[in-house]
Amino acid sequence: MTKAPDFSFETRIGGRVAGVDEVGRGPLAGPVMAAAVVLDAGHIPPGLNDSKKLSEKRRLDLSDLLHDCAEVSIGIATVEEIDEINILHASLLAMTRAIEGLKTAPDHALIDGKFIPKRLAVSATPIIKGDGISLSIAAASIVAKTCRDAAMCALAQQYPGYGWDRNAGYPTREHKQALLNLGVTPHHRRSFKPVHNILYQAPSATS
């Protein structure tokens, strides 16, 4: 049986601990988003887990609860920033912005993954697959996922045909075919190979 995330890291560290996670490293379109969440140890919603292990409805319900009972902040790195500094550094930038957006700076941050943003003003611990280990990181994964999905649904209304309301910008067959048929939008990541290849494809031998 898979072990569920718990509050042991937070309890050991003490003080105000923020869980931090990002979503959106793999898509061909849209920003990368991160969330920082400081849980109230006395009011932790039951059922927190890695967002990928939850249904969409459960994620939405938990995200609403977290906004009510925890301190939540969202950080965003734009498509332009992704193309300029690469997706890894953009993800770390979004995490930094999420932490900096908290009303009160945390004493420590638990960060999903193996990297810590270089210019982070607070001490931090990286935890690989932390969204399945720490309740605070699991909470951040849920908030980040629901926020980014909502943003991509909104963009889907402006740019129909790419299926962003269903694929969140990830490189599904539908999305890649739409790129060929409809072209590249301002929200596509030009540094990502499938998009770059369409923009800068070599002239064919028959042209």
LINZI-V386334 format. One record per pair of residues at least 6 apart in sequence whose C-alpha atoms are under 6 Angstrom apart, sorted by the first residue. I is the first residue (numbers start at 0). J is the second residue. Records with the same first field share a line. If there is no record, write none. Layout:
I=J ; J
This chain:
4=131 ; 132 ; 133 ; 134
5=133 ; 134
6=133 ; 134
15=105 ; 106
16=37 ; 105 ; 106 ; 107 ; 108
17=35 ; 36 ; 37 ; 108
18=35 ; 36 ; 108 ; 109 ; 135 ; 136 ; 139
19=34 ; 35 ; 110 ; 136 ; 139
20=33 ; 34 ; 111 ; 139 ; 140
21=32 ; 33
22=32 ; 144
23=31
26=168 ; 169
27=168 ; 169 ; 187 ; 188
28=168 ; 186 ; 187 ; 188
29=186
30=76 ; 77 ; 78
31=75 ; 76
32=74 ; 75 ; 93
33=73 ; 74 ; 93 ; 94 ; 143
34=72 ; 73 ; 97 ; 139 ; 143
35=71 ; 72 ; 97 ; 98 ; 139
36=70 ; 71 ; 139
37=69 ; 70
38=69
39=69
48=137
49=130 ; 131 ; 137
50=140 ; 141
58=141
62=142
72=97 ; 100 ; 101
73=97
74=93 ; 96 ; 97
75=93
76=89 ; 93
78=188
81=89
82=190
91=116
107=121 ; 122 ; 123
108=123
109=123 ; 124 ; 125
110=125
111=125 ; 126 ; 127 ; 129
112=125 ; 126 ; 127
113=125 ; 127
130=136 ; 137
148=167
151=163 ; 167
152=164
155=163 ; 164
161=174 ; 177
189=195
